Amino acid sequence: MTSDQFEKAANISAGLTARWFQPLTDAMVEFGIDTALRQAAFIAQIGTESEGFSQLSESFNYSVAGLAIFGNRLTDAQRATLGRQPGEKTVPVERQQQIANIVYGGRYGNTHDGDGWLYRGRGLKQVTFYDNYFECAAALDVDVVGDPDLLLQDVNAARSAGWFWQANKCNGYADISDMLGLTRRINGGLNGLPDRQARYQIARKALL
């Protein structure tokens, strides 16, 4: 895959291409994302996860209605209180922390107060939860448990996405163009599926 192909496949600016081409191609080599089908699916999925390769840290700047994405992990009263209020451009950090700690608390190794926010999504894949940070740290030999913000560094952001892809056997889904199964594997549901599918078609056209 050339830099020009990547720019077209990811549908991003020349500036973002210059930033991400080398870290991503290195990560794809390291983690066996080594065919056009696999690369197209990988680029599409992390493109959605990172809002077009522009966001490396999960935001909880949700409207009241938008908080419905977390289902019954938030009560109606909590959504009404914690979501973006009339006149607010963004949800204040303190409330974003509360949201993260409620919806991510008590799961997948998040056992301490504040773990939901501490181990919120980071990197191009948005690695989330203590257990995933722990496994990612071991695989990359980078202490992202002690310093989660290390996943905001471009090389680690790309490698963590490649690690997650390999650890979750995503190539198998990519090889048969199973975007539904792949999205469930990556997201745990089908959030953002239309965007993922649209990005995949763009990437396929550029790489195949």
C-alpha positions in Angstrom: 0.0 0.0 0.0 1.4 3.4 -1.0 0.9 6.7 0.8 -1.5 7.8 -2.0 -3.5 4.6 -1.8 -3.8 5.1 2.0 -4.9 8.7 1.6 -7.7 7.6 -0.8 -8.6 4.5 1.3 -8.9 6.4 4.5 -10.5 9.4 2.7 -8.4 11.8 4.8 -6.3 15.0 4.2 -2.7 15.0 3.0 -1.7 16.2 6.5 -3.4 13.3 8.2 -1.9 10.9 5.7 1.6 12.2 6.4 1.0 11.7 10.1 -0.5 8.2 10.0 0.9 6.4 7.0 4.1 5.1 8.5 2.8 4.2 12.0 -0.2 2.4 10.5 1.8 0.5 7.8 4.3 -0.5 10.5 1.5 -1.7 12.7 -0.1 -3.7 9.8 3.2 -5.4 9.2 3.7 -6.2 12.9 0.2 -7.6 13.3 -0.4 -9.5 10.1 -2.8 -7.2 8.4 -1.3 -8.1 5.2 -3.8 -8.3 2.3 -5.8 -5.6 0.6 -9.1 -7.0 2.1 -7.6 -7.0 5.6 -6.2 -3.5 5.2 -9.4 -2.1 3.8 -11.4 -3.4 6.7 -8.9 -2.3 9.2 -8.7 1.2 7.8 -12.5 1.4 7.7 -13.0 0.2 11.3 -10.4 2.4 12.9 -11.5 5.3 10.8 -14.9 5.1 12.4 -13.4 4.5 15.9 -11.2 7.6 15.6 -13.6 9.9 13.8 -11.5 9.9 10.6 -8.1 9.5 12.3 -8.7 12.7 14.2 -9.6 11.6 17.8 -7.4 9.5 20.0 -9.3 9.9 23.3 -12.9 9.0 23.9 -15.3 12.0 24.5 -18.3 11.8 26.7 -19.7 15.0 25.4 -23.2 13.6 24.8 -26.6 15.2 24.6 -29.2 13.8 27.0 -30.7 11.9 24.1 -27.3 10.8 22.9 -26.6 9.0 26.2 -29.1 6.4 25.2 -26.2 4.7 23.4 -25.3 3.3 26.9 -28.6 1.6 27.3 -29.7 0.9 30.8 -26.3 1.6 32.3 -27.7 5.1 32.9 -31.1 5.8 34.3 -33.4 8.4 32.8 -32.6 10.7 35.7 -28.9 10.3 35.2 -29.1 11.0 31.5 -31.2 14.2 32.2 -28.7 15.4 34.8 -25.4 14.4 33.1 -26.1 15.0 29.5 -25.4 18.3 27.7 -27.7 21.0 28.9 -29.4 23.8 27.1 -26.8 26.6 26.5 -23.8 24.2 27.0 -21.4 23.8 24.0 -19.8 20.8 25.7 -20.4 18.7 28.8 -18.0 19.9 31.5 -15.1 17.4 32.2 -16.4 16.7 35.7 -19.7 15.4 34.3 -17.9 13.5 31.5 -15.9 11.7 34.2 -19.1 10.8 36.0 -20.6 9.4 32.9 -17.5 7.3 32.2 -17.3 6.0 35.7 -20.9 4.9 35.7 -21.1 3.3 32.3 -17.6 1.6 32.5 -17.4 1.0 36.2 -17.4 -2.6 37.6 -16.6 -4.3 34.3 -13.6 -5.9 32.6 -11.2 -5.1 35.4 -12.5 -1.6 36.3 -12.8 -2.3 40.0 -11.6 1.0 41.6 -13.3 4.3 41.8 -12.4 6.4 38.8 -11.3 3.4 36.6 -14.1 4.1 34.0 -12.6 7.5 33.2 -9.0 6.4 33.7 -9.3 3.5 31.2 -11.7 5.2 28.8 -11.1 4.7 25.1 -7.7 5.8 23.7 -5.7 5.2 20.5 -7.0 4.6 17.0 -9.0 1.6 18.1 -10.2 3.3 21.4 -8.9 0.6 23.7 -11.2 0.6 26.8 -11.2 -1.0 30.2 -8.4 -2.0 32.6 -8.3 -5.6 31.3 -7.7 -4.5 27.7 -5.1 -2.0 28.8 -3.3 -4.7 30.8 -3.2 -7.1 27.9 -2.2 -4.3 25.5 0.6 -3.3 27.8 2.0 -6.8 27.8 1.7 -7.2 24.1 3.3 -3.9 23.2 5.8 -3.8 26.1 4.5 -0.3 26.9 3.2 0.6 30.3 -0.2 1.9 29.3 -1.7 0.7 32.6 0.5 3.0 34.6 0.3 5.8 32.0 -2.8 5.3 29.8 -2.0 8.5 27.9 0.9 6.7 26.2 -1.8 5.5 23.8 -2.2 9.0 22.6 1.3 8.8 21.0 0.9 8.1 17.3 3.0 4.9 17.2 1.3 3.5 20.3 -2.1 4.5 19.0 -1.5 2.6 15.8 0.2 -0.4 17.4 -2.7 -0.8 19.9 -5.2 -0.9 17.1 -3.1 -3.6 15.3 -2.8 -5.5 18.6 -6.5 -5.5 19.2 -7.2 -6.6 15.7 -4.9 -9.5 15.9 -5.9 -10.5 19.5 -9.5 -10.6 18.4 -8.9 -12.6 15.2 -10.4 -9.8 13.1 -8.6 -11.0 9.9 -11.0 -13.9 9.7 -13.9 -11.5 9.4 -12.0 -9.3 7.0 -11.1 -12.2 4.7 -14.8 -12.8 4.0 -15.8 -9.2 4.0 -18.1 -9.8 7.1 -18.5 -6.2 8.3 -21.4 -7.1 10.5 -19.4 -9.8 12.4 -16.3 -7.6 12.4 -18.2 -4.6 13.8 -19.7 -6.7 16.6 -16.2 -8.0 17.4 -14.7 -4.6 17.6 -17.6 -2.6 19.0 -19.6 -5.1 21.0 -22.6 -4.1 19.0 -23.4 -2.4 15.7 -22.8 1.3 16.7 -21.8 3.3 13.7 -22.4 0.5 11.2 -23.4 2.7 8.3 -20.3 4.8 8.7 -18.1 1.6 8.9 -19.7 0.2 5.8 -19.3 3.4 3.8 -15.7 3.7 4.8 -15.1 0.1 3.8 -16.5 0.6 0.3 -14.2 3.6 -0.1 -11.2 1.7 1.1 -12.0 -1.4 -1.0 -12.2 0.8 -4.1 -8.8 2.4 -3.3 -7.0 -0.9 -2.5 -8.5 -3.6 -4.6 
